[in-house]
Amino acid sequence: MEMSLASAFRYRNKVKKILFRIKYRLEGSNVAVDPEDVAHANQGFETKSYDGDVKLLLDLMDLLYTVNLAIDNANEGAHEILATINTCSAKIDLLNKVTGNIRGSKLYWQDRNTVSGEIKKIAMQPLYQKDWLDELNESRKKMNLYEDKLNAFNARTMVNFDVPEDLVKVVEAA
């Protein structure tokens, strides 16, 4: 199967969704039922049998491995873009916290004289000299620029992987 890297990400998410659904159903199923309930119990499985769903789940795990490998190989050309996005993301997280702390900091505290009841404001000395908003905005702009570069890379980069015939319809139906 050949598709863009962006489509491969969506395809991988479909496979994961199916895996989760089948795995959840299998893990919550009784493995032994009253003989009269076998036909009814099997109706709850994707393949209409417990063993069939176990086999389907194993096959989907292999498919997920194959898709992940294809995505990883295709992503090799995007290491700089991904590293930049990760760095920007970490900087944005830090600068959001720093600017939040600065905005929330009190630059005075009140001292109450217990005898006279007089309240006196005492100035605090901030440890920061900058508000860091410019750096935060620059990191956000750079992040947006590199996310656009990544989107373009994902749209033009093609990936190839094999999908077993019996799984094509299962994934397409998701």
Summary of the structure (lengths in Angstrom):
residues: 174
radius of gyration: 28.0
end to end distance: 17.1
largest distance: 87.2
contacts: 429
relative contact order: 0.18
helix: 68%
strand: 9%
